[in-house]
Amino acid sequence: IIKTYPAGVKATPDDATKIAPFIVSEEGGGGSTDVGDISWLVPTVGLGTATWVPGTSAHTWQAVAAGGMSIGQKGMMVAAKTMTLTAMDIFNNPSVTG
């Protein structure tokens, strides 16, 4: 898939093994979801996992194709396990929610 990227996109398969630093941002990013409406009423959190080949742009055939590949399936499992274990922590110790 990386071979199909437009010129100038710098990505390698090794980029999938890198973990981005945790950053708290007080500024909004591009794009939107309906979670903003919910966050006015209850605390919310976001989670991102690698489900695309590094360098993939959203809304491309490469992004769709990755969903049927091992990177998409492995990323989905990481997200599912993370959400499940987080829910278990909250249910077993409600004080973690502040």
Legacy VTK file of the C-alpha trace (Angstrom):
# vtk DataFile Version 3.0
C-alpha trace
ASCII
DATASET POLYDATA
POINTS 98 float
0.000 0.000 0.000
2.842 2.420 0.792
3.978 2.084 -2.846
0.633 3.543 -3.973
0.945 6.791 -1.963
1.389 10.099 -3.775
4.897 11.485 -4.129
6.096 13.246 -1.012
4.394 10.984 1.556
7.157 9.678 3.779
6.132 6.501 5.579
7.691 3.150 6.370
6.221 -0.055 7.810
8.341 0.547 10.938
6.258 3.655 11.660
3.452 1.312 12.816
5.585 0.239 15.787
6.037 3.776 17.115
3.932 5.058 19.988
3.034 8.724 19.865
3.483 10.688 23.085
0.414 11.431 25.215
-0.583 15.034 24.622
-3.380 17.020 26.269
-4.547 19.746 23.925
-6.799 22.635 24.857
-7.365 23.372 21.170
-9.727 21.531 18.870
-8.499 19.614 15.881
-9.826 19.205 12.389
-12.972 17.226 11.770
-15.846 16.705 14.131
-18.056 14.127 15.802
-21.216 14.204 17.894
-19.186 13.409 21.010
-18.969 17.144 21.688
-22.663 17.173 22.547
-22.196 14.286 24.988
-19.094 15.789 26.610
-21.223 18.670 27.932
-23.060 16.159 30.119
-20.543 13.443 31.011
-16.756 13.080 30.966
-15.472 11.650 27.702
-12.220 10.200 26.437
-10.868 9.381 23.005
-8.768 6.436 21.848
-6.785 6.028 18.677
-5.148 2.817 17.486
-3.184 2.000 14.346
-5.587 0.360 11.889
-4.085 1.726 8.677
-0.701 1.423 7.058
1.446 4.391 8.212
0.937 7.433 5.996
-2.575 6.462 4.856
-4.946 9.362 4.305
-8.519 9.120 5.545
-11.288 8.500 3.003
-9.030 6.647 0.531
-9.157 3.162 -0.945
-5.976 2.392 1.018
-7.797 3.098 4.295
-10.677 0.834 3.264
-8.330 -1.948 2.151
-6.463 -1.891 5.479
-9.680 -2.876 7.268
-9.455 -6.324 5.691
-5.751 -6.723 6.392
-3.959 -7.813 9.535
-3.134 -4.205 10.561
-6.847 -3.351 10.619
-7.791 -6.484 12.509
-4.948 -6.166 15.035
-5.707 -2.489 15.634
-9.369 -3.311 16.216
-8.410 -5.934 18.794
-6.113 -3.468 20.594
-8.972 -0.942 20.747
-11.494 -3.559 21.929
-9.186 -4.877 24.658
-8.298 -1.356 25.813
-11.956 -0.319 26.090
-12.882 -3.573 27.850
-10.075 -3.344 30.407
-10.868 0.345 31.018
-14.534 -0.493 31.653
-13.493 -3.284 34.023
-11.295 -0.836 35.962
-14.179 1.635 36.263
-16.711 -1.010 37.335
-14.316 -2.499 39.891
-13.134 0.837 41.229
-15.548 3.722 40.478
-13.219 6.179 42.234
-10.887 6.125 39.202
-13.359 8.369 37.380
-12.733 11.167 39.845
LINES 1 99
98 0 1 2 3 4 5 6 7 8 9 10 11 12 13 14 15 16 17 18 19 20 21 22 23 24 25 26 27 28 29 30 31 32 33 34 35 36 37 38 39 40 41 42 43 44 45 46 47 48 49 50 51 52 53 54 55 56 57 58 59 60 61 62 63 64 65 66 67 68 69 70 71 72 73 74 75 76 77 78 79 80 81 82 83 84 85 86 87 88 89 90 91 92 93 94 95 96 97
